[in-house]
């Protein structure tokens, strides 16, 4: 029997088929977190969408649970007859440990396990220089971007260890933390650099338990958060002078393809890496903003 185009694609790229995989995404109420949830649901995942804005999460989950995918990546009988594809869990990653632990417990109980965690929740903070930034803004940035990611990972991994199941942790970092430093973003850049270091340390600690930990450091993408910026003429000049590929990608497929690969068993030999997805923006030799 002749294979369909979709079947051939999955044969060549098996990570496109994630049926039965349960994924928790933090910061799911907007931006790339929202897009991750929709794309992973289309790949067959069960989704635990976590964020503070529960009304937005309900809209997202309702959209996912009504998905009508006809290309074989989502089992239609499962979607219609086996409860839901996506559930919403209230989670404030800047909260105290016990509160975050309770949210993770609720997330775990939604489907009985979590196979992959995407730490996407983040806070950019005010654009102020080192001497003008307040202590409160510094603390909030680090509380969200590094402490929150650590605590959510901690409580998810403890549950994974209890079941001896292994898993994949994906931290969404930033090019601001991997070499292309631009002021004034001292708290944000420092927190994202710390997140990459945490990724490597946790990868070493958890490898013996078959839990893989990796980071993805995106550049600027087209999304609802950056749409206003992308409309600025001066920004077109910035892109043409500082991005080798001369273009800004969309989350899907530029990031979603990598996320699916890092969740799938095909990436079982990858851990402790920081994957830069930025169209070449952080390459040495690319002009700095000061040269524009």
MOGIQUI-V404162 format. One record per residue. N is the residue number from 1. OMEGA is omega as a letter, one per 40 degrees, with the letter a starting at -180 (* if undefined). BURIAL is # if it has 24 or more other ideal C-beta (glycine too) atoms within 12 Angstrom, else .. Layout:
n;omega;burial
N;OMEGA;BURIAL
N;OMEGA;BURIAL
This chain:
n;omega;burial
1;a;.
2;i;.
3;i;.
4;i;.
5;a;.
6;i;.
7;i;.
8;a;.
9;i;.
10;i;#
11;a;.
12;a;.
13;a;.
14;a;.
15;i;#
16;i;#
17;a;#
18;a;#
19;i;#
20;a;.
21;a;#
22;a;#
23;i;#
24;a;#
25;i;#
26;a;#
27;a;#
28;a;#
29;i;#
30;i;#
31;a;#
32;i;#
33;i;#
34;a;#
35;i;#
36;a;#
37;a;#
38;a;#
39;a;#
40;i;#
41;i;#
42;i;#
43;i;#
44;a;#
45;i;#
46;a;#
47;i;#
48;a;#
49;a;#
50;i;#
51;i;#
52;a;#
53;a;.
54;i;.
55;i;.
56;i;#
57;i;#
58;i;.
59;i;.
60;a;#
61;i;#
62;i;.
63;a;#
64;a;#
65;i;#
66;a;.
67;i;#
68;a;.
69;a;#
70;a;.
71;i;.
72;a;.
73;i;#
74;a;#
75;a;#
76;i;.
77;i;.
78;a;.
79;a;#
80;a;.
81;a;.
82;a;.
83;a;.
84;i;#
85;a;#
86;i;#
87;i;#
88;i;#
89;i;#
90;a;#
91;i;#
92;a;#
93;i;#
94;a;#
95;i;#
96;a;.
97;a;.
98;i;.
99;i;.
100;i;#
101;i;.
102;i;.
103;i;#
104;i;#
105;i;.
106;i;#
107;a;#
108;a;#
109;a;.
110;a;#
111;i;#
112;i;.
113;i;#
114;i;#
115;a;#
116;i;#
117;i;#
118;i;#
119;a;#
120;a;#
121;a;#
122;a;#
123;a;#
124;i;#
125;a;#
126;i;.
127;i;.
128;i;.
129;a;.
130;a;.
131;a;.
132;a;.
133;i;#
134;i;.
135;a;.
136;i;.
137;i;#
138;a;#
139;a;.
140;i;#
141;a;#
142;i;#
143;a;#
144;a;#
145;a;#
146;a;#
147;a;#
148;i;#
149;i;#
150;a;#
151;i;#
152;i;#
153;a;#
154;a;#
155;i;#
156;a;#
157;i;#
158;i;#
159;i;#
160;a;#
161;a;.
162;i;.
163;a;.
164;a;.
165;a;.
166;i;#
167;a;#
168;i;#
169;i;#
170;i;#
171;i;#
172;a;#
173;a;#
174;i;#
175;i;#
176;a;#
177;a;#
178;i;#
179;i;#
180;a;#
181;i;.
182;i;#
183;e;.
184;a;.
185;a;#
186;a;#
187;a;#
188;a;#
189;a;#
190;a;#
191;i;#
192;i;#
193;i;#
194;i;#
195;i;#
196;i;#
197;i;#
198;i;#
199;a;#
200;i;#
201;i;.
202;i;#
203;i;#
204;a;.
205;a;.
206;a;#
207;a;.
208;i;.
209;i;#
210;i;.
211;a;#
212;a;#
213;i;#
214;i;#
215;i;#
216;a;#
217;a;#
218;i;#
219;i;#
220;i;#
221;i;#
222;i;#
223;a;#
224;a;.
225;a;.
226;a;#
227;a;.
228;i;.
229;a;.
230;i;.
231;a;.
232;a;.
233;a;.
234;a;.
235;i;.
236;i;.
237;i;.
238;a;#
239;a;#
240;a;.
241;a;.
242;a;#
243;a;#
244;a;.
245;i;.
246;a;.
247;i;.
248;a;#
249;i;#
250;a;#
251;i;#
252;e;#
253;a;.
254;a;#
255;a;#
256;i;#
257;i;#
258;i;#
259;i;#
260;i;#
261;a;#
262;i;#
263;a;#
264;i;#
265;i;.
266;a;.
267;a;#
268;a;.
269;a;.
270;i;#
271;i;#
272;a;#
273;i;#
274;a;#
275;a;#
276;a;#
277;a;#
278;a;#
279;i;#
280;a;.
281;a;#
282;a;#
283;i;.
284;i;.
285;i;.
286;a;#
287;i;.
288;i;.
289;a;.
290;a;.
291;a;.
292;*;.
